[in-house]
Amino acid sequence: MKNNRAFTLIEVMVVLSILALIAILAYNFFGSTMKEATVSQAATKIYNDLRVISDAA
């Protein structure tokens, strides 16, 4: 009887599919987080600029 410890092609394909799904979910999560951070930074900058202008007036 053979002692075969290799992975089958199906097992490798299933693992790669799961990793691809995790990568897609991570990309979507971090992509939207980065957009929100950029919008938040822009809003903070505009607010601070308006405060400087109103203090100078």
C-alpha positions in Angstrom: 0.0 0.0 0.0 1.3 3.4 -1.0 1.8 6.2 1.6 0.8 9.2 -0.5 0.9 12.6 1.3 0.4 14.9 -1.6 -2.5 17.3 -2.1 -4.9 16.7 -4.9 -5.6 19.2 -7.6 -9.2 19.7 -6.2 -7.8 20.5 -2.7 -5.4 23.1 -4.1 -8.1 24.7 -6.3 -10.5 25.0 -3.3 -7.8 26.6 -1.1 -6.9 29.1 -3.9 -10.6 29.9 -4.4 -11.0 30.6 -0.7 -7.9 32.8 -0.7 -9.2 34.7 -3.7 -12.5 35.4 -2.0 -10.7 36.6 1.1 -8.5 38.9 -1.0 -11.5 40.4 -2.8 -13.3 41.1 0.5 -10.2 42.7 2.0 -9.7 44.8 -1.1 -13.3 46.1 -1.0 -13.1 46.8 2.8 -9.8 48.7 2.7 -10.7 50.5 -0.5 -13.8 51.9 1.0 -12.0 52.7 4.2 -9.3 54.7 2.3 -12.0 56.7 0.4 -13.7 57.5 3.7 -10.4 58.6 5.2 -9.6 60.9 2.2 -13.1 62.5 2.4 -12.7 63.0 6.2 -9.3 64.6 5.7 -10.6 66.9 3.0 -13.6 68.0 5.2 -11.3 68.7 8.1 -9.0 70.8 6.0 -11.9 72.8 4.6 -13.3 73.3 8.1 -9.9 74.5 9.4 -9.4 76.8 6.4 -12.8 78.4 7.0 -12.0 78.8 10.7 -8.8 80.6 9.8 -10.6 82.9 7.4 -13.4 83.7 9.9 -10.8 84.4 12.6 -8.9 86.8 10.3 -12.1 88.7 9.4 
